[in-house]
Amino acid sequence: MPDIQVDHARTSPPISILPADIPELSDDECVARLALAIQAHDSARLNEVAALIGRLAVTIE
């Protein structure tokens, strides 16, 4: 099998799967913020709820 040469100068950094609109939060802060967003029953916060769930899902993986 031939060796594969990788040009590290041309490779791009890995893409983050963390939502960009959620600031750096600890897991506990994220869960607390998610709980508050869910309690509000405000459909305008659905994007925030989805982003927080996505942030926690990344932590679980």
mmCIF file as Biopython writes it, N, C-alpha, C and O atoms, coordinates in Angstrom:
data_model
#
loop_
_atom_site.group_PDB
_atom_site.id
_atom_site.type_symbol
_atom_site.label_atom_id
_atom_site.label_alt_id
_atom_site.label_comp_id
_atom_site.label_asym_id
_atom_site.label_entity_id
_atom_site.label_seq_id
_atom_site.pdbx_PDB_ins_code
_atom_site.Cartn_x
_atom_site.Cartn_y
_atom_site.Cartn_z
_atom_site.occupancy
_atom_site.B_iso_or_equiv
_atom_site.auth_seq_id
_atom_site.auth_asym_id
_atom_site.pdbx_PDB_model_num
ATOM 1   N N  . MET A ? 1  ? 0.845   -1.173 0.000  1.0 0.0 1  A 1 
ATOM 2   C CA . MET A ? 1  ? 0.000   0.000  0.000  1.0 0.0 1  A 1 
ATOM 3   C C  . MET A ? 1  ? 0.891   1.236  0.000  1.0 0.0 1  A 1 
ATOM 4   O O  . MET A ? 1  ? 1.829   1.311  0.794  1.0 0.0 1  A 1 
ATOM 5   N N  . PRO A ? 2  ? 0.623   2.205  -0.868 1.0 0.0 2  A 1 
ATOM 6   C CA . PRO A ? 2  ? 1.477   3.395  -0.933 1.0 0.0 2  A 1 
ATOM 7   C C  . PRO A ? 2  ? 1.255   4.314  0.268  1.0 0.0 2  A 1 
ATOM 8   O O  . PRO A ? 2  ? 0.160   4.409  0.823  1.0 0.0 2  A 1 
ATOM 9   N N  . ASP A ? 3  ? 2.345   4.984  0.641  1.0 0.0 3  A 1 
ATOM 10  C CA . ASP A ? 3  ? 2.225   5.975  1.716  1.0 0.0 3  A 1 
ATOM 11  C C  . ASP A ? 3  ? 1.490   7.200  1.193  1.0 0.0 3  A 1 
ATOM 12  O O  . ASP A ? 3  ? 1.654   7.589  0.036  1.0 0.0 3  A 1 
ATOM 13  N N  . ILE A ? 4  ? 0.682   7.800  2.050  1.0 0.0 4  A 1 
ATOM 14  C CA . ILE A ? 4  ? -0.043  9.011  1.692  1.0 0.0 4  A 1 
ATOM 15  C C  . ILE A ? 4  ? 0.666   10.186 2.330  1.0 0.0 4  A 1 
ATOM 16  O O  . ILE A ? 4  ? 0.863   10.221 3.545  1.0 0.0 4  A 1 
ATOM 17  N N  . GLN A ? 5  ? 1.050   11.148 1.505  1.0 0.0 5  A 1 
ATOM 18  C CA . GLN A ? 5  ? 1.714   12.340 1.987  1.0 0.0 5  A 1 
ATOM 19  C C  . GLN A ? 5  ? 0.670   13.410 2.323  1.0 0.0 5  A 1 
ATOM 20  O O  . GLN A ? 5  ? -0.238  13.670 1.533  1.0 0.0 5  A 1 
ATOM 21  N N  . VAL A ? 6  ? 0.807   14.021 3.491  1.0 0.0 6  A 1 
ATOM 22  C CA . VAL A ? 6  ? -0.111  15.073 3.908  1.0 0.0 6  A 1 
ATOM 23  C C  . VAL A ? 6  ? 0.667   16.362 4.042  1.0 0.0 6  A 1 
ATOM 24  O O  . VAL A ? 6  ? 1.666   16.427 4.759  1.0 0.0 6  A 1 
ATOM 25  N N  . ASP A ? 7  ? 0.208   17.383 3.351  1.0 0.0 7  A 1 
ATOM 26  C CA . ASP A ? 7  ? 0.826   18.701 3.443  1.0 0.0 7  A 1 
ATOM 27  C C  . ASP A ? 7  ? 0.152   19.450 4.583  1.0 0.0 7  A 1 
ATOM 28  O O  . ASP A ? 7  ? -0.920  20.030 4.407  1.0 0.0 7  A 1 
ATOM 29  N N  . HIS A ? 8  ? 0.787   19.437 5.760  1.0 0.0 8  A 1 
ATOM 30  C CA . HIS A ? 8  ? 0.180   20.043 6.943  1.0 0.0 8  A 1 
ATOM 31  C C  . HIS A ? 8  ? 0.023   21.553 6.823  1.0 0.0 8  A 1 
ATOM 32  O O  . HIS A ? 8  ? -0.823  22.129 7.507  1.0 0.0 8  A 1 
ATOM 33  N N  . ALA A ? 9  ? 0.789   22.194 5.997  1.0 0.0 9  A 1 
ATOM 34  C CA . ALA A ? 9  ? 0.675   23.637 5.805  1.0 0.0 9  A 1 
ATOM 35  C C  . ALA A ? 9  ? -0.614  23.985 5.055  1.0 0.0 9  A 1 
ATOM 36  O O  . ALA A ? 9  ? -1.125  25.097 5.190  1.0 0.0 9  A 1 
ATOM 37  N N  . ARG A ? 10 ? -1.139  23.052 4.275  1.0 0.0 10 A 1 
ATOM 38  C CA . ARG A ? 10 ? -2.340  23.321 3.478  1.0 0.0 10 A 1 
ATOM 39  C C  . ARG A ? 10 ? -3.608  22.775 4.110  1.0 0.0 10 A 1 
ATOM 40  O O  . ARG A ? 10 ? -4.701  23.077 3.631  1.0 0.0 10 A 1 
ATOM 41  N N  . THR A ? 11 ? -3.503  21.995 5.152  1.0 0.0 11 A 1 
ATOM 42  C CA . THR A ? 11 ? -4.706  21.455 5.777  1.0 0.0 11 A 1 
ATOM 43  C C  . THR A ? 11 ? -5.324  22.510 6.681  1.0 0.0 11 A 1 
ATOM 44  O O  . THR A ? 11 ? -4.618  23.253 7.362  1.0 0.0 11 A 1 
ATOM 45  N N  . SER A ? 12 ? -6.639  22.567 6.680  1.0 0.0 12 A 1 
ATOM 46  C CA . SER A ? 12 ? -7.333  23.557 7.499  1.0 0.0 12 A 1 
ATOM 47  C C  . SER A ? 12 ? -7.593  22.988 8.896  1.0 0.0 12 A 1 
ATOM 48  O O  . SER A ? 12 ? -7.637  21.770 9.071  1.0 0.0 12 A 1 
ATOM 49  N N  . PRO A ? 13 ? -7.764  23.863 9.887  1.0 0.0 13 A 1 
ATOM 50  C CA . PRO A ? 13 ? -8.042  23.382 11.229 1.0 0.0 13 A 1 
ATOM 51  C C  . PRO A ? 13 ? -9.420  22.715 11.279 1.0 0.0 13 A 1 
ATOM 52  O O  . PRO A ? 13 ? -10.277 23.009 10.446 1.0 0.0 13 A 1 
ATOM 53  N N  . PRO A ? 14 ? -9.634  21.841 12.224 1.0 0.0 14 A 1 
ATOM 54  C CA . PRO A ? 14 ? -10.930 21.170 12.304 1.0 0.0 14 A 1 
ATOM 55  C C  . PRO A ? 14 ? -12.053 22.165 12.577 1.0 0.0 14 A 1 
ATOM 56  O O  . PRO A ? 14 ? -11.863 23.166 13.268 1.0 0.0 14 A 1 
ATOM 57  N N  . ILE A ? 15 ? -13.205 21.875 12.030 1.0 0.0 15 A 1 
ATOM 58  C CA . ILE A ? 15 ? -14.367 22.735 12.219 1.0 0.0 15 A 1 
ATOM 59  C C  . ILE A ? 15 ? -15.021 22.385 13.556 1.0 0.0 15 A 1 
ATOM 60  O O  . ILE A ? 15 ? -15.222 21.212 13.870 1.0 0.0 15 A 1 
ATOM 61  N N  . SER A ? 16 ? -15.348 23.404 14.330 1.0 0.0 16 A 1 
ATOM 62  C CA . SER A ? 16 ? -15.988 23.189 15.616 1.0 0.0 16 A 1 
ATOM 63  C C  . SER A ? 16 ? -17.444 22.802 15.403 1.0 0.0 16 A 1 
ATOM 64  O O  . SER A ? 16 ? -18.128 23.385 14.561 1.0 0.0 16 A 1 
ATOM 65  N N  . ILE A ? 17 ? -17.919 21.825 16.162 1.0 0.0 17 A 1 
ATOM 66  C CA . ILE A ? 17 ? -19.332 21.462 16.090 1.0 0.0 17 A 1 
ATOM 67  C C  . ILE A ? 17 ? -20.129 22.121 17.205 1.0 0.0 17 A 1 
ATOM 68  O O  . ILE A ? 17 ? -21.326 21.873 17.345 1.0 0.0 17 A 1 
ATOM 69  N N  . LEU A ? 18 ? -19.472 22.957 17.998 1.0 0.0 18 A 1 
ATOM 70  C CA . LEU A ? 18 ? -20.179 23.701 19.036 1.0 0.0 18 A 1 
ATOM 71  C C  . LEU A ? 18 ? -20.940 24.853 18.402 1.0 0.0 18 A 1 
ATOM 72  O O  . LEU A ? 18 ? -20.428 25.510 17.495 1.0 0.0 18 A 1 
ATOM 73  N N  . PRO A ? 19 ? -22.160 25.105 18.869 1.0 0.0 19 A 1 
ATOM 74  C CA . PRO A ? 19 ? -22.898 26.238 18.327 1.0 0.0 19 A 1 
ATOM 75  C C  . PRO A ? 19 ? -22.150 27.542 18.575 1.0 0.0 19 A 1 
ATOM 76  O O  . PRO A ? 19 ? -21.662 27.783 19.679 1.0 0.0 19 A 1 
ATOM 77  N N  . ALA A ? 20 ? -22.061 28.379 17.551 1.0 0.0 20 A 1 
ATOM 78  C CA . ALA A ? 20 ? -21.295 29.617 17.652 1.0 0.0 20 A 1 
ATOM 79  C C  . ALA A ? 20 ? -21.988 30.667 18.510 1.0 0.0 20 A 1 
ATOM 80  O O  . ALA A ? 20 ? -21.328 31.551 19.055 1.0 0.0 20 A 1 
ATOM 81  N N  . ASP A ? 21 ? -23.312 30.583 18.638 1.0 0.0 21 A 1 
ATOM 82  C CA . ASP A ? 21 ? -24.040 31.623 19.353 1.0 0.0 21 A 1 
ATOM 83  C C  . ASP A ? 21 ? -24.165 31.352 20.857 1.0 0.0 21 A 1 
ATOM 84  O O  . ASP A ? 21 ? -24.792 32.133 21.572 1.0 0.0 21 A 1 
ATOM 85  N N  . ILE A ? 22 ? -23.584 30.268 21.336 1.0 0.0 22 A 1 
ATOM 86  C CA . ILE A ? 22 ? -23.609 29.969 22.768 1.0 0.0 22 A 1 
ATOM 87  C C  . ILE A ? 22 ? -22.226 30.270 23.331 1.0 0.0 22 A 1 
ATOM 88  O O  . ILE A ? 22 ? -21.231 29.698 22.885 1.0 0.0 22 A 1 
ATOM 89  N N  . PRO A ? 23 ? -22.165 31.176 24.319 1.0 0.0 23 A 1 
ATOM 90  C CA . PRO A ? 23 ? -20.851 31.512 24.890 1.0 0.0 23 A 1 
ATOM 91  C C  . PRO A ? 23 ? -20.260 30.325 25.650 1.0 0.0 23 A 1 
ATOM 92  O O  . PRO A ? 23 ? -20.941 29.332 25.907 1.0 0.0 23 A 1 
ATOM 93  N N  . GLU A ? 24 ? -18.996 30.447 25.998 1.0 0.0 24 A 1 
ATOM 94  C CA . GLU A ? 24 ? -18.340 29.400 26.777 1.0 0.0 24 A 1 
ATOM 95  C C  . GLU A ? 24 ? -19.057 29.268 28.117 1.0 0.0 24 A 1 
ATOM 96  O O  . GLU A ? 24 ? -19.040 30.194 28.929 1.0 0.0 24 A 1 
ATOM 97  N N  . LEU A ? 25 ? -19.675 28.140 28.343 1.0 0.0 25 A 1 
ATOM 98  C CA . LEU A ? 25 ? -20.391 27.869 29.588 1.0 0.0 25 A 1 
ATOM 99  C C  . LEU A ? 25 ? -19.908 26.550 30.156 1.0 0.0 25 A 1 
ATOM 100 O O  . LEU A ? 25 ? -19.534 25.639 29.416 1.0 0.0 25 A 1 
ATOM 101 N N  . SER A ? 26 ? -19.920 26.456 31.475 1.0 0.0 26 A 1 
ATOM 102 C CA . SER A ? 26 ? -19.667 25.146 32.079 1.0 0.0 26 A 1 
ATOM 103 C C  . SER A ? 26 ? -20.906 24.294 31.828 1.0 0.0 26 A 1 
ATOM 104 O O  . SER A ? 26 ? -21.959 24.822 31.468 1.0 0.0 26 A 1 
ATOM 105 N N  . ASP A ? 27 ? -20.791 22.994 32.012 1.0 0.0 27 A 1 
ATOM 106 C CA . ASP A ? 27 ? -21.939 22.112 31.836 1.0 0.0 27 A 1 
ATOM 107 C C  . ASP A ? 27 ? -23.077 22.510 32.776 1.0 0.0 27 A 1 
ATOM 108 O O  . ASP A ? 27 ? -24.239 22.529 32.371 1.0 0.0 27 A 1 
ATOM 109 N N  . ASP A ? 28 ? -22.745 22.829 34.031 1.0 0.0 28 A 1 
ATOM 110 C CA . ASP A ? 28 ? -23.771 23.220 35.001 1.0 0.0 28 A 1 
ATOM 111 C C  . ASP A ? 28 ? -24.468 24.508 34.591 1.0 0.0 28 A 1 
ATOM 112 O O  . ASP A ? 28 ? -25.687 24.622 34.718 1.0 0.0 28 A 1 
ATOM 113 N N  . GLU A ? 29 ? -23.695 25.486 34.096 1.0 0.0 29 A 1 
ATOM 114 C CA . GLU A ? 29 ? -24.285 26.743 33.637 1.0 0.0 29 A 1 
ATOM 115 C C  . GLU A ? 29 ? -25.198 26.506 32.431 1.0 0.0 29 A 1 
ATOM 116 O O  . GLU A ? 29 ? -26.256 27.123 32.307 1.0 0.0 29 A 1 
ATOM 117 N N  . CYS A ? 30 ? -24.776 25.614 31.560 1.0 0.0 30 A 1 
ATOM 118 C CA . CYS A ? 30 ? -25.563 25.309 30.374 1.0 0.0 30 A 1 
ATOM 119 C C  . CYS A ? 30 ? -26.888 24.655 30.760 1.0 0.0 30 A 1 
ATOM 120 O O  . CYS A ? 30 ? -27.932 25.010 30.214 1.0 0.0 30 A 1 
ATOM 121 N N  . VAL A ? 31 ? -26.858 23.717 31.683 1.0 0.0 31 A 1 
ATOM 122 C CA . VAL A ? 31 ? -28.081 23.048 32.133 1.0 0.0 31 A 1 
ATOM 123 C C  . VAL A ? 31 ? -29.007 24.054 32.820 1.0 0.0 31 A 1 
ATOM 124 O O  . VAL A ? 31 ? -30.218 24.030 32.600 1.0 0.0 31 A 1 
ATOM 125 N N  . ALA A ? 32 ? -28.445 24.936 33.648 1.0 0.0 32 A 1 
ATOM 126 C CA . ALA A ? 32 ? -29.258 25.939 34.335 1.0 0.0 32 A 1 
ATOM 127 C C  . ALA A ? 32 ? -29.905 26.886 33.318 1.0 0.0 32 A 1 
ATOM 128 O O  . ALA A ? 32 ? -31.084 27.218 33.441 1.0 0.0 32 A 1 
ATOM 129 N N  . ARG A ? 33 ? -29.144 27.315 32.327 1.0 0.0 33 A 1 
ATOM 130 C CA . ARG A ? 33 ? -29.686 28.217 31.303 1.0 0.0 33 A 1 
ATOM 131 C C  . ARG A ? 33 ? -30.754 27.516 30.480 1.0 0.0 33 A 1 
ATOM 132 O O  . ARG A ? 33 ? -31.752 28.132 30.105 1.0 0.0 33 A 1 
ATOM 133 N N  . LEU A ? 34 ? -30.557 26.241 30.196 1.0 0.0 34 A 1 
ATOM 134 C CA . LEU A ? 34 ? -31.552 25.459 29.462 1.0 0.0 34 A 1 
ATOM 135 C C  . LEU A ? 34 ? -32.835 25.340 30.272 1.0 0.0 34 A 1 
ATOM 136 O O  . LEU A ? 34 ? -33.928 25.487 29.725 1.0 0.0 34 A 1 
ATOM 137 N N  . ALA A ? 35 ? -32.716 25.075 31.571 1.0 0.0 35 A 1 
ATOM 138 C CA . ALA A ? 35 ? -33.893 24.964 32.434 1.0 0.0 35 A 1 
ATOM 139 C C  . ALA A ? 35 ? -34.683 26.268 32.452 1.0 0.0 35 A 1 
ATOM 140 O O  . ALA A ? 35 ? -35.913 26.248 32.393 1.0 0.0 35 A 1 
ATOM 141 N N  . LEU A ? 36 ? -33.997 27.390 32.533 1.0 0.0 36 A 1 
ATOM 142 C CA . LEU A ? 36 ? -34.673 28.690 32.533 1.0 0.0 36 A 1 
ATOM 143 C C  . LEU A ? 36 ? -35.367 28.948 31.194 1.0 0.0 36 A 1 
ATOM 144 O O  . LEU A ? 36 ? -36.484 29.465 31.163 1.0 0.0 36 A 1 
ATOM 145 N N  . ALA A ? 37 ? -34.719 28.596 30.108 1.0 0.0 37 A 1 
ATOM 146 C CA . ALA A ? 37 ? -35.305 28.807 28.790 1.0 0.0 37 A 1 
ATOM 147 C C  . ALA A ? 37 ? -36.548 27.947 28.592 1.0 0.0 37 A 1 
ATOM 148 O O  . ALA A ? 37 ? -37.510 28.382 27.958 1.0 0.0 37 A 1 
ATOM 149 N N  . ILE A ? 38 ? -36.534 26.735 29.129 1.0 0.0 38 A 1 
ATOM 150 C CA . ILE A ? 38 ? -37.685 25.842 29.000 1.0 0.0 38 A 1 
ATOM 151 C C  . ILE A ? 38 ? -38.836 26.334 29.879 1.0 0.0 38 A 1 
ATOM 152 O O  . ILE A ? 38 ? -39.995 26.291 29.466 1.0 0.0 38 A 1 
ATOM 153 N N  . GLN A ? 39 ? -38.520 26.798 31.084 1.0 0.0 39 A 1 
ATOM 154 C CA . GLN A ? 39 ? -39.555 27.302 31.991 1.0 0.0 39 A 1 
ATOM 155 C C  . GLN A ? 39 ? -40.274 28.516 31.428 1.0 0.0 39 A 1 
ATOM 156 O O  . GLN A ? 39 ? -41.440 28.742 31.750 1.0 0.0 39 A 1 
ATOM 157 N N  . ALA A ? 40 ? -39.612 29.294 30.604 1.0 0.0 40 A 1 
ATOM 158 C CA . ALA A ? 40 ? -40.191 30.531 30.078 1.0 0.0 40 A 1 
ATOM 159 C C  . ALA A ? 40 ? -41.361 30.269 29.121 1.0 0.0 40 A 1 
ATOM 160 O O  . ALA A ? 40 ? -42.196 31.150 28.921 1.0 0.0 40 A 1 
ATOM 161 N N  . HIS A ? 41 ? -41.433 29.079 28.533 1.0 0.0 41 A 1 
ATOM 162 C CA . HIS A ? 41 ? -42.488 28.737 27.564 1.0 0.0 41 A 1 
ATOM 163 C C  . HIS A ? 41 ? -42.611 29.797 26.476 1.0 0.0 41 A 1 
ATOM 164 O O  . HIS A ? 41 ? -43.718 30.138 26.059 1.0 0.0 41 A 1 
ATOM 165 N N  . ASP A ? 42 ? -41.482 30.315 26.021 1.0 0.0 42 A 1 
ATOM 166 C CA . ASP A ? 42 ? -41.451 31.356 25.005 1.0 0.0 42 A 1 
ATOM 167 C C  . ASP A ? 42 ? -40.936 30.759 23.708 1.0 0.0 42 A 1 
ATOM 168 O O  . ASP A ? 42 ? -39.773 30.367 23.620 1.0 0.0 42 A 1 
ATOM 169 N N  . SER A ? 43 ? -41.793 30.687 22.706 1.0 0.0 43 A 1 
ATOM 170 C CA . SER A ? 43 ? -41.381 30.065 21.449 1.0 0.0 43 A 1 
ATOM 171 C C  . SER A ? 43 ? -40.280 30.865 20.739 1.0 0.0 43 A 1 
ATOM 172 O O  . SER A ? 43 ? -39.624 30.342 19.838 1.0 0.0 43 A 1 
ATOM 173 N N  . ALA A ? 44 ? -40.077 32.105 21.129 1.0 0.0 44 A 1 
ATOM 174 C CA . ALA A ? 44 ? -39.003 32.903 20.554 1.0 0.0 44 A 1 
ATOM 175 C C  . ALA A ? 44 ? -37.631 32.404 21.002 1.0 0.0 44 A 1 
ATOM 176 O O  . ALA A ? 44 ? -36.617 32.759 20.399 1.0 0.0 44 A 1 
ATOM 177 N N  . ARG A ? 45 ? -37.589 31.589 22.048 1.0 0.0 45 A 1 
ATOM 178 C CA . ARG A ? 45 ? -36.314 31.082 22.574 1.0 0.0 45 A 1 
ATOM 179 C C  . ARG A ? 45 ? -35.992 29.672 22.076 1.0 0.0 45 A 1 
ATOM 180 O O  . ARG A ? 45 ? -35.062 29.037 22.575 1.0 0.0 45 A 1 
ATOM 181 N N  . LEU A ? 46 ? -36.747 29.183 21.104 1.0 0.0 46 A 1 
ATOM 182 C CA . LEU A ? 46 ? -36.519 27.820 20.615 1.0 0.0 46 A 1 
ATOM 183 C C  . LEU A ? 46 ? -35.120 27.637 20.043 1.0 0.0 46 A 1 
ATOM 184 O O  . LEU A ? 46 ? -34.513 26.581 20.223 1.0 0.0 46 A 1 
ATOM 185 N N  . ASN A ? 47 ? -34.603 28.644 19.362 1.0 0.0 47 A 1 
ATOM 186 C CA . ASN A ? 47 ? -33.235 28.538 18.825 1.0 0.0 47 A 1 
ATOM 187 C C  . ASN A ? 47 ? -32.225 28.420 19.954 1.0 0.0 47 A 1 
ATOM 188 O O  . ASN A ? 47 ? -31.271 27.648 19.853 1.0 0.0 47 A 1 
ATOM 189 N N  . GLU A ? 48 ? -32.423 29.177 21.030 1.0 0.0 48 A 1 
ATOM 190 C CA . GLU A ? 48 ? -31.520 29.088 22.185 1.0 0.0 48 A 1 
ATOM 191 C C  . GLU A ? 48 ? -31.599 27.702 22.816 1.0 0.0 48 A 1 
ATOM 192 O O  . GLU A ? 48 ? -30.575 27.109 23.154 1.0 0.0 48 A 1 
ATOM 193 N N  . VAL A ? 49 ? -32.827 27.187 22.974 1.0 0.0 49 A 1 
ATOM 194 C CA . VAL A ? 49 ? -33.012 25.849 23.555 1.0 0.0 49 A 1 
ATOM 195 C C  . VAL A ? 49 ? -32.304 24.803 22.690 1.0 0.0 49 A 1 
ATOM 196 O O  . VAL A ? 49 ? -31.600 23.937 23.211 1.0 0.0 49 A 1 
ATOM 197 N N  . ALA A ? 50 ? -32.489 24.883 21.383 1.0 0.0 50 A 1 
ATOM 198 C CA . ALA A ? 50 ? -31.847 23.922 20.474 1.0 0.0 50 A 1 
ATOM 199 C C  . ALA A ? 50 ? -30.325 24.025 20.562 1.0 0.0 50 A 1 
ATOM 200 O O  . ALA A ? 50 ? -29.632 23.007 20.574 1.0 0.0 50 A 1 
ATOM 201 N N  . ALA A ? 51 ? -29.807 25.246 20.622 1.0 0.0 51 A 1 
ATOM 202 C CA . ALA A ? 51 ? -28.358 25.426 20.702 1.0 0.0 51 A 1 
ATOM 203 C C  . ALA A ? 51 ? -27.802 24.884 22.022 1.0 0.0 51 A 1 
ATOM 204 O O  . ALA A ? 51 ? -26.732 24.276 22.046 1.0 0.0 51 A 1 
ATOM 205 N N  . LEU A ? 52 ? -28.528 25.103 23.110 1.0 0.0 52 A 1 
ATOM 206 C CA . LEU A ? 52 ? -28.073 24.593 24.408 1.0 0.0 52 A 1 
ATOM 207 C C  . LEU A ? 52 ? -28.096 23.067 24.435 1.0 0.0 52 A 1 
ATOM 208 O O  . LEU A ? 52 ? -27.175 22.436 24.954 1.0 0.0 52 A 1 
ATOM 209 N N  . ILE A ? 53 ? -29.144 22.483 23.878 1.0 0.0 53 A 1 
ATOM 210 C CA . ILE A ? 53 ? -29.209 21.016 23.797 1.0 0.0 53 A 1 
ATOM 211 C C  . ILE A ? 53 ? -28.055 20.496 22.936 1.0 0.0 53 A 1 
ATOM 212 O O  . ILE A ? 53 ? -27.420 19.497 23.273 1.0 0.0 53 A 1 
ATOM 213 N N  . GLY A ? 54 ? -27.791 21.183 21.824 1.0 0.0 54 A 1 
ATOM 214 C CA . GLY A ? 54 ? -26.670 20.791 20.972 1.0 0.0 54 A 1 
ATOM 215 C C  . GLY A ? 54 ? -25.340 20.903 21.689 1.0 0.0 54 A 1 
ATOM 216 O O  . GLY A ? 54 ? -24.468 20.051 21.522 1.0 0.0 54 A 1 
ATOM 217 N N  . ARG A ? 55 ? -25.179 21.933 22.473 1.0 0.0 55 A 1 
ATOM 218 C CA . ARG A ? 55 ? -23.952 22.134 23.254 1.0 0.0 55 A 1 
ATOM 219 C C  . ARG A ? 55 ? -23.773 20.993 24.252 1.0 0.0 55 A 1 
ATOM 220 O O  . ARG A ? 55 ? -22.667 20.479 24.420 1.0 0.0 55 A 1 
ATOM 221 N N  . LEU A ? 56 ? -24.860 20.597 24.913 1.0 0.0 56 A 1 
ATOM 222 C CA . LEU A ? 56 ? -24.771 19.494 25.878 1.0 0.0 56 A 1 
ATOM 223 C C  . LEU A ? 56 ? -24.555 18.160 25.183 1.0 0.0 56 A 1 
ATOM 224 O O  . LEU A ? 56 ? -23.854 17.296 25.709 1.0 0.0 56 A 1 
ATOM 225 N N  . ALA A ? 57 ? -25.141 17.982 24.017 1.0 0.0 57 A 1 
ATOM 226 C CA . ALA A ? 57 ? -24.957 16.735 23.270 1.0 0.0 57 A 1 
ATOM 227 C C  . ALA A ? 57 ? -23.502 16.550 22.879 1.0 0.0 57 A 1 
ATOM 228 O O  . ALA A ? 57 ? -22.998 15.427 22.888 1.0 0.0 57 A 1 
ATOM 229 N N  . VAL A ? 58 ? -22.824 17.629 22.538 1.0 0.0 58 A 1 
ATOM 230 C CA . VAL A ? 58 ? -21.396 17.554 22.201 1.0 0.0 58 A 1 
ATOM 231 C C  . VAL A ? 58 ? -20.610 17.103 23.418 1.0 0.0 58 A 1 
ATOM 232 O O  . VAL A ? 58 ? -19.681 16.305 23.293 1.0 0.0 58 A 1 
ATOM 233 N N  . THR A ? 59 ? -20.965 17.601 24.588 1.0 0.0 59 A 1 
ATOM 234 C CA . THR A ? 59 ? -20.281 17.210 25.824 1.0 0.0 59 A 1 
ATOM 235 C C  . THR A ? 59 ? -20.475 15.728 26.111 1.0 0.0 59 A 1 
ATOM 236 O O  . THR A ? 59 ? -19.537 15.057 26.542 1.0 0.0 59 A 1 
ATOM 237 N N  . ILE A ? 60 ? -21.662 15.212 25.881 1.0 0.0 60 A 1 
ATOM 238 C CA . ILE A ? 60 ? -21.977 13.803 26.166 1.0 0.0 60 A 1 
ATOM 239 C C  . ILE A ? 60 ? -21.191 12.882 25.244 1.0 0.0 60 A 1 
ATOM 240 O O  . ILE A ? 60 ? -20.720 11.830 25.677 1.0 0.0 60 A 1 
ATOM 241 N N  . GLU A ? 61 ? -21.044 13.264 23.982 1.0 0.0 61 A 1 
ATOM 242 C CA . GLU A ? 61 ? -20.351 12.408 23.026 1.0 0.0 61 A 1 
ATOM 243 C C  . GLU A ? 61 ? -18.926 12.247 23.466 1.0 0.0 61 A 1 
ATOM 244 O O  . GLU A ? 61 ? -18.150 11.559 22.802 1.0 0.0 61 A 1 
#
